[in-house]
Structures are given as C-alpha cells and as structure tokens.
Amino acid sequence: QLRLVESGGGLVQPGGSLRLSCAASGFTLDYYTIGWFRQAPGKEREGVSCISSDNGSRYIAESVEGRFTISRDNAKNTVYLQMNSLKPEDTALYYCAADDRDCRTVVVTTQADYWGQGTQVTVSS
C-alpha cells in the first residue's frame, strides 16, 4: 500500500522552528516530485514548497521564502521541510504530496497523485 506520512508538527511560539518530515512507504520517493502544501481554516490549499525527483528544481512560495527550506534524503525515503522564524500566519494543516509531474505544475495546480494525512502546525504565543 502506498502511503505518505507527515510528522513534526506542533505548537510553537512566533519566531520558533519546526522540521516537518514526509516519509513514504510502499514506494520509493526517488522518482517523484514532492510538494508541501498547507491549508488554514477557511482558506484555499496553498503550495508552500516543492522539490523535483533529481533535486535539480526547487520551489519556495514567496510567503515563506528565506524562512522555509525543503530537502530530501532518498536513502531514508523522506523529504523534509525546515521551517524557521515561524509566524502566526503559518498556522495550518501541512500536507506532503508526491507526483510524477514537474514542481511548477504540482504547485500551481495543487494537485498530486499521492497525499499524506497532514500534520498540524500552530504558531501562537
């Protein structure tokens, strides 16, 4: 069974950091573009970051540029989202997703073949 499982979310104060993990089981992430998305209550799903299968292409949304970094460890079949200098507006349910299309397409369409269940990130004092 193909699964993506996110972890690492939680409650953090403004200015704090979290590292989200997206682990795959049942398939190898090496061959997939991996995107991170978030959705806050009452808002549309937003593409946050994306990394191509060969690490050659990455995307970071303007709203998190300079604060969030995406990386992948194919040996661990895991993709990470390092989030620093967190703000209250970063509060959302964060999902990872895998697709065989390019980063730009995945982020713009916010569509992908495989999705995790999400991990909640709450930034609050």
Number of C-alpha atoms within 10 A of each C-alpha: 5 10 17 22 18 25 18 15 18 14 14 18 14 17 14 14 17 18 16 23 23 27 20 20 13 9 13 15 24 17 14 20 24 34 31 29 22 23 19 16 9 6 9 10 17 18 24 26 27 30 24 24 22 13 12 7 13 20 19 20 14 10 11 17 12 12 15 20 19 22 18 21 12 14 9 11 15 21 24 21 22 16 20 17 15 22 19 15 12 20 20 21 18 25 27 30 27 27 21 15 16 17 22 19 12 23 22 10 11 18 18 18 11 14 21 18 15 22 21 20 22 20 20 16 9
